[in-house]
Amino acid sequence: MSELVEFEDLAQVEVLLRAGMELKFEAPDADGVLLGSPVYAAALARLRDGLREALRTGPLQGRVKAHDEWYRLAGHPHRWAVLAERAAAHPRWHGLTGSEAREYVEALASPLTVDDEAYRAVRALTDAGP
C-alpha cells in the first residue's frame, strides 16, 4: 500500500528531513527504539528520495549532487562513533548476521545513506568497543 502526501514546497520537506537528522543525532533524550526503527528509517528515506526526485525533475536540478553528498554517511564521519555506540547497544548485536547488522546500521543512520566504506568504519568501531 502506498500513500500520497503533498507538501506546499520543497522547503517543507527539507525542514522535515533536517528535523529527522536532529532527532537522530542531536537530541540528548531521543528514544532509542525510535532511532533504530525500520519504519521511521524508511519514512525518512522516502522523504530523502522524494526530495531528490523533485530536485532532479524540477528547476533546481543543479542541487541534486549537493543533496546526494549531504545525505551520504561517508560525508559525516563525526557521526560514525555515535552510530557504532548505538549499534553495539543492540541486545543481539554480536549475534546478528552480516546483512542484519548492515540493515540495523542503515536504520540508525537514516536519512543518511550508508555506503560500504562508512559501514565498514562503523562496524570496526563497534568491534573495537568503548
Contact map, one row per residue, 1 for C-alpha under 8 A:
1110000000000000000000000000000000000000000000000000000000000000000000000000000000000000000000000000000000000000000000000000000000
1111000000000000000000000000000000000000000000000000000000000000000000000000000000000000000000000000000000000000000000000000000000
1111100000000000000000000000000000000000000000000000000000000000000000000000000000000000000000000000000000000000000000000000000000
0111110000000000000000000000000000000000000000000000000000000000000000000000000000000000000000000000000000000000000000000000000000
0011111000000000000000000000000000000000000000000000000000000000000000000000000000000000000000000000000000000000000000000000000000
0001111100000000000000000000000000000000000000000000000000000000000000000000000000000000000000000000000000000000000000000000000000
0000111111011000000000000000000000000000000000000000000000000000000000000000000000000000000000000000000000000000000000000000000000
0000011111010000000000000000000000000000000000000000000000000000000000000000000000000000000000000000000000000000000000000000000000
0000001111111000000000000000000000000000000000000000000000000000000000000000000000000000000000000000000000000000000000000000000000
0000001111111100000000000000000000000000000000000010010000000000000000000000000000000000000000000000000000000000000000000000000000
0000000011111110000000000000000000000000000000000000000000000000000000000000000000000000000000000000000000000000000000000000000000
0000001111111111000000000000000000000000000000000000000000000000000000000000000000000000000000000000000000000000000000000000000000
0000001011111111100000000000000000000000000000100010000000000000000000000000000000000000000000000000000000000000000000000000000000
0000000001111111110000000000000000000000000000000010000000000000000000000000000000000000000000000000000000000000000000000000000000
0000000000111111111000000000000000000000000000000000000000000000000000000000000000000000000000000000000000000000000000000000000000
0000000000011111111100000000000000000000000000000000000000000000000000000000000000000000000000000000000000000000000000000000000000
0000000000001111111110000000000000000000000100110000000000000000000000000000000000000000000000000000000000000010000000000000000000
0000000000000111111111000000000000000000000000000000000000000000000000000000000000000000000000000000000000000000000000000000000000
0000000000000011111111100000000000000000000000000000000000000000000000000000000000000000000000000000000000000000000000000000000000
0000000000000001111111110000000000000000000100000000000000000000000000000000000000000000000000000000000000000010000000000000000000
0000000000000000111111111100000000000000000000000000000000000000000000000000000000000000000000000000000000000010000000000000000000
0000000000000000011111111110000000000000000000000000000000000000000000000000000000000000000000000000000000000000000000000000000000
0000000000000000001111111110010000000000000000000000000000000000000000000000000000000000000000000000000000000000000000000000000000
0000000000000000000111111110010000100000000000000000000000000000000000000000000000000000000000000000000000011000000000000000000000
0000000000000000000011111110000000000000000000000000000000000000000000000000001001000000000000000000000000000000000000000000000000
0000000000000000000011111111000000000000000000000000000000000000000000000000000000000000000000000000000000000000000000000000000000
0000000000000000000001111111110000000000000000000000000000000000000000000000000000000000000000000000000000000000000000000000000000
0000000000000000000000000111110000000000000000000000000000000000000000000000000000000000000000000000000000000000000000000000000000
0000000000000000000000000011111000000000000000000000000000000000000000000000000000000000000000000000000000000000000000000000000000
0000000000000000000000110011111101100000000000000000000000000000000000000000000000000000000000000000000000000000000000000000000000
0000000000000000000000000000111111100000000000000000000000000000000000000000000000000000000000000000000000000000000000000000000000
0000000000000000000000000000011111110000000000000000000000000000000000000000000000000000000000000000000000000000000000000000000000
0000000000000000000000000000001111111000000000000000000000000000000000000000000000000000000000000000000000000000000000000000000000
0000000000000000000000000000011111111001000000000000000000000000000000000000000000000000000000000000000000000000000000000000000000
0000000000000000000000010000011111111001100000000000000000000000000000000000000000000000000000000000000000110000000000000000000000
0000000000000000000000000000000111111101100000000000000000000000000000000000000000000000000000000000000100110000000000000000000000
0000000000000000000000000000000011111111100000000000000000000000000000000000000000000000000000000000000000110000000000000000000000
0000000000000000000000000000000000011111110000000000000000000000000000000000000000000000000000000000000100100000000000000000000000
0000000000000000000000000000000000001111111000000000000000000000000000000000000000000000000000000000000000000000000000000000000000
0000000000000000000000000000000001111111111100000000000000000000000000000000000000000000000000000000000000100000000000000000000000
0000000000000000000000000000000000111111111110000000000000000000000000000000000000000000000000000000000001111110000000000000000000
0000000000000000000000000000000000000111111111000000000000000000000000000000000000000000000000000000000000100100000000000000000000
0000000000000000000000000000000000000011111111100000000000000000000000000000000000000000000000000000000000000000000000000000000000
0000000000000000100100000000000000000001111111110000000000000000000000000000000000000000000000000000000000000110000000000000000000
0000000000000000000000000000000000000000111111111000000000000000000000000000000000000000000000000000000000000111000000000000000000
0000000000000000000000000000000000000000011111111100000000000000000000000000000000000000000000000000000000000000000000000000000000
0000000000001000100000000000000000000000001111111110000000000000000000000000000000000000000000000000000000000000000000000000000000
0000000000000000100000000000000000000000000111111111000000000000000000000000000000000000000000000000000000000010000000000000000000
0000000000000000000000000000000000000000000011111111100000000000000000000000000000000000000000000000000000000000000000000000000000
0000000000000000000000000000000000000000000001111111110000000000000000000000000000000000000000000000000000000000000000000000000000
0000000001001100000000000000000000000000000000111111111000000000000000000000000000000000000000000000000000000000000000000000000000
0000000000000000000000000000000000000000000000011111111100000001001100000000000000000000000000000000000000000000000000000000000000
0000000000000000000000000000000000000000000000001111111110000000000000000000000000000000000000000000000000000000000000000000000000
0000000001000000000000000000000000000000000000000111111111000000000000000000000000000000000000000000000000000000000000000000000000
0000000000000000000000000000000000000000000000000011111111111111000000000000000000000000000000000000000000000000000000000000000000
0000000000000000000000000000000000000000000000000001111111011101000000000000000000000000000000000000000000000000000000000000000000
0000000000000000000000000000000000000000000000000000111111111000000000000000000000000000000000000000000000000000000000000000000000
0000000000000000000000000000000000000000000000000000011111111000000000000000000000000000000000000000000000000000000000000000000000
0000000000000000000000000000000000000000000000000000001011111000000000000000000000000000000000000000000000000000000000000000000000
0000000000000000000000000000000000000000000000000000001111111111000000000000000000000000000000000000000000000000000000000000000000
0000000000000000000000000000000000000000000000000000001111111111000000000000000000000000000000000000000000000000000000000000000000
0000000000000000000000000000000000000000000000000000001100011111100000000000000000000000000000000000000000000000000000000000000000
0000000000000000000000000000000000000000000000000000001000011111111000000000000000000000000000000000000000000000000000000000000000
0000000000000000000000000000000000000000000000000001001100011111111100000000000000000000000000000000000000000000000000000000000000
0000000000000000000000000000000000000000000000000000000000000111111110000000000000000000000000000000000000000000000000000000000000
0000000000000000000000000000000000000000000000000000000000000011111111000000000000000000000000000000000000000000000000000000000000
0000000000000000000000000000000000000000000000000001000000000011111111100000000000000000000000000000000000000000000000000000000000
0000000000000000000000000000000000000000000000000001000000000001111111110000000000000000000000000000000000000000000000000000000000
0000000000000000000000000000000000000000000000000000000000000000111111110010000000000000000000000000000000000000000000000000000000
0000000000000000000000000000000000000000000000000000000000000000011111110010000000000000000000000000000000000000000000000000000000
0000000000000000000000000000000000000000000000000000000000000000001111111010000000000000000000000000000000000011100000000000000000
0000000000000000000000000000000000000000000000000000000000000000000111111111000000000000000000000000000000000001111000000000000000
0000000000000000000000000000000000000000000000000000000000000000000000111111101000000000000000000000000000001001111001000000000000
0000000000000000000000000000000000000000000000000000000000000000000000011111100000000000000000000000000000000000011011000000000000
0000000000000000000000000000000000000000000000000000000000000000000011111111100000000000000000000000000000000000000000000000000000
0000000000000000000000000000000000000000000000000000000000000000000000011111111100000000000000000000000000000000000000000000000000
0000000000000000000000000000000000000000000000000000000000000000000000001111111100000000000000000000000000000000000001000000000000
0000000000000000000000000000000000000000000000000000000000000000000000000001111111000000000000000000000000000000000000000000000000
0000000000000000000000001000000000000000000000000000000000000000000000001001111111100000000000000000000000000000000000000000000000
0000000000000000000000000000000000000000000000000000000000000000000000000001111111110000000000000000000000000000000001001100100000
0000000000000000000000000000000000000000000000000000000000000000000000000000011111111000000000000000000000000000000000000100100000
0000000000000000000000001000000000000000000000000000000000000000000000000000011111111100000000000000000000000000000000000000000000
0000000000000000000000000000000000000000000000000000000000000000000000000000001111111110000000000000000010011000000000000100000000
0000000000000000000000000000000000000000000000000000000000000000000000000000000111111111000000000000000000000000000000000110110000
0000000000000000000000000000000000000000000000000000000000000000000000000000000011111111100000000000000000000000000000000000010001
0000000000000000000000000000000000000000000000000000000000000000000000000000000001111111110000000000000000010000000000000000000000
0000000000000000000000000000000000000000000000000000000000000000000000000000000000111111110010000000000110010000000000000000010000
0000000000000000000000000000000000000000000000000000000000000000000000000000000000011111111011000000000000000000000000000000010000
0000000000000000000000000000000000000000000000000000000000000000000000000000000000001111111010000000000000000000000000000000000000
0000000000000000000000000000000000000000000000000000000000000000000000000000000000000111111110000000000000000000000000000000000000
0000000000000000000000000000000000000000000000000000000000000000000000000000000000000001111110000000000000000000000000000000000000
0000000000000000000000000000000000000000000000000000000000000000000000000000000000000000011111110000000000000000000000000000000000
0000000000000000000000000000000000000000000000000000000000000000000000000000000000000011111111110000100000000000000000000000000000
0000000000000000000000000000000000000000000000000000000000000000000000000000000000000001000111110000000000000000000000000000000000
0000000000000000000000000000000000000000000000000000000000000000000000000000000000000000000111111000000000000000000000000000000000
0000000000000000000000000000000000000000000000000000000000000000000000000000000000000000000111111111100000000000000000000000000000
0000000000000000000000000000000000000000000000000000000000000000000000000000000000000000000000111111100000000000000000000000000000
0000000000000000000000000000000000000000000000000000000000000000000000000000000000000000000000011111110000000000000000000000000000
0000000000000000000000000000000000000000000000000000000000000000000000000000000000000000000000011111111000000000000000000000000000
0000000000000000000000000000000000000000000000000000000000000000000000000000000000000000000000011111111100000000000000000000000000
0000000000000000000000000000000000000000000000000000000000000000000000000000000000000000000010011111111110000000000000000000000000
0000000000000000000000000000000000000000000000000000000000000000000000000000000000000000000000000111111111000000000000100000000000
0000000000000000000000000000000000000000000000000000000000000000000000000000000000000000000000000011111111100000000000000000000000
0000000000000000000000000000000000010100000000000000000000000000000000000000000000000010000000000001111111110000000000000000000000
0000000000000000000000000000000000000000000000000000000000000000000000000000000000100010000000000000111111111000000000100000000000
0000000000000000000000000000000000000000100000000000000000000000000000000000000000000000000000000000011111111101110000000000000000
0000000000000000000000000000000000111101110000000000000000000000000000000000000000000000000000000000001111111100000000000000000000
0000000000000000000000010000000000111000100000000000000000000000000000000000000000100110000000000000000111111100000000000000000000
0000000000000000000000010000000000000000100000000000000000000000000000001000000000100000000000000000000011111111110000000000000000
0000000000000000000000000000000000000000110110000000000000000000000000000000000000000000000000000000000001111111100000000000000000
0000000000000000100110000000000000000000100110010000000000000000000000100000000000000000000000000000000000001111100000000000000000
0000000000000000000000000000000000000000000010000000000000000000000000111000000000000000000000000000000001001111110000000000000000
0000000000000000000000000000000000000000000000000000000000000000000000111000000000000000000000000000000001001111111000000000000000
0000000000000000000000000000000000000000000000000000000000000000000000011100000000000000000000000000000001001001111101100000000000
0000000000000000000000000000000000000000000000000000000000000000000000011100000000000000000000000000000000000000111111100000000000
0000000000000000000000000000000000000000000000000000000000000000000000000000000000000000000000000000000000000000011111110000000000
0000000000000000000000000000000000000000000000000000000000000000000000000100000000000000000000000000000000000000001111111000000000
0000000000000000000000000000000000000000000000000000000000000000000000001100100100000000000000000000000000000000011111111100000000
0000000000000000000000000000000000000000000000000000000000000000000000000000000000000000000000000000010010000000011111111110000000
0000000000000000000000000000000000000000000000000000000000000000000000000000000000000000000000000000000000000000000111111111000000
0000000000000000000000000000000000000000000000000000000000000000000000000000000100000000000000000000000000000000000011111111100000
0000000000000000000000000000000000000000000000000000000000000000000000000000000110110000000000000000000000000000000001111111110000
0000000000000000000000000000000000000000000000000000000000000000000000000000000000010000000000000000000000000000000000111111111000
0000000000000000000000000000000000000000000000000000000000000000000000000000000000000000000000000000000000000000000000011111111100
0000000000000000000000000000000000000000000000000000000000000000000000000000000110010000000000000000000000000000000000001111111110
0000000000000000000000000000000000000000000000000000000000000000000000000000000000011011000000000000000000000000000000000111111110
0000000000000000000000000000000000000000000000000000000000000000000000000000000000000000000000000000000000000000000000000011111110
0000000000000000000000000000000000000000000000000000000000000000000000000000000000000000000000000000000000000000000000000001111111
0000000000000000000000000000000000000000000000000000000000000000000000000000000000000000000000000000000000000000000000000000111111
0000000000000000000000000000000000000000000000000000000000000000000000000000000000001000000000000000000000000000000000000000000111
